[in-house]
């Protein structure tokens, strides 16, 4: 095919000159805009339900008694799974979460099943946990404040949080495959 | 920010929707440009299709290879729709190679084909900007400028809007100069070079840059390399085109 060229040396040279000037200024700009050591990001990101930010803190009652405070789990990678007993994809992915919990708990992984109790019933939650044989702690969000803080848009939603309390990955919707959970957990454990 | 839209039991991911819409507009423009350059539009659209398929398949396979033991014990997980288990940079390389091989197999002329892709790339960059506006990704660093937006707990540079405006400007520039050096491959190089330049400048306002040794922002270094390569090819292809036309 013959191209429909009407290129002139002037056009081509002009373009190369403009782009070369951009390259020189770009290199200078890249040097000037390096991230200084004293930037806020070096001090740790603020809490936000978003990858790269600190996971918003909470203290909640556990189904089997006692309380859990997220910030007290720093030093451990955490899988935080938000769920409800009426949510079908939550039910489907729970056995995989339980298996991952069993496999990695000795390595320091902490799994928390955060139930949206404000939209659920504690009786149903207990029956669900017994039926599926879940052994990880179930936190009860009775007033929905934590799901609000996490700007929850869909169930299930899972946060993979590193040992510094920073969210590394978020999976909205489900069911997640066991490989998805496992690979995210292994990434967290490798950072330890 | 408007990341999800609930329609009955379905949760529509709006950024993904914006990318799909962008892809549709891109392919429409590419088809028009291919006809204008007297190329076979069907072959080019097929090349794009196989390229995209290569990106997705390659991204998942590379991720699976990196987590081989996990996927060997759960092979069906390869087919789960989940964007968090894709390795997109490597997938992109595989997709480009597949598209190139397909183009060669169908005897598509390289440089005119690249020029046909130019408006599609420019439009897709706009779609990426819109997707980032919807998701809140690619967010800016904190600022007190009057046009700052409140996002992720702070007033920030609206970098998603900056990048959308930059991509739109590049598309307009392509349109204004679309009669020049058609079919030489330089139109695509121009879009690539301008997009890389925009990234070098705008990355400085990002609050989520990956940092490389020396406190350099990774995206700026990669964009500088792409820009240098685009300049080199513009020079070479410009020379070759002049030789052909004389």
Interface residues (C-beta under 8 A of the other chain):
Chain A: X1 X3 X4 X5 X6 X7 X9 X11 X12 X13 X15 X16 X19 X20 X22 X23 X26 X27 X29 X30 X32 X33 X34 X35 X36 X37 X40 X41 X46 X47 X48 X50 X52 X53 X153 X154 X169 X170 X171 X172 X173 X176 X177 X178 X179 X180 X182 X183 X184 X186
Chain B: X3 X4 X6 X11 X13 X37 X38 X39 X63 X64 X67 X70 X71 X74 X76 X77 X80 X82 X84 X85 X109 X111 X112 X115 X136 X142 X152 X153 X154 X179 X180 X181 X182 X183 X184 X186 X190 X193 X197 X200 X201 X203 X204 X207 X208 X209 X211 X214 X215 X216 X217 X220 X221 X223 X224 X227 X228 X230 X231 X234 X235 X238 X241 X242 X244 X245
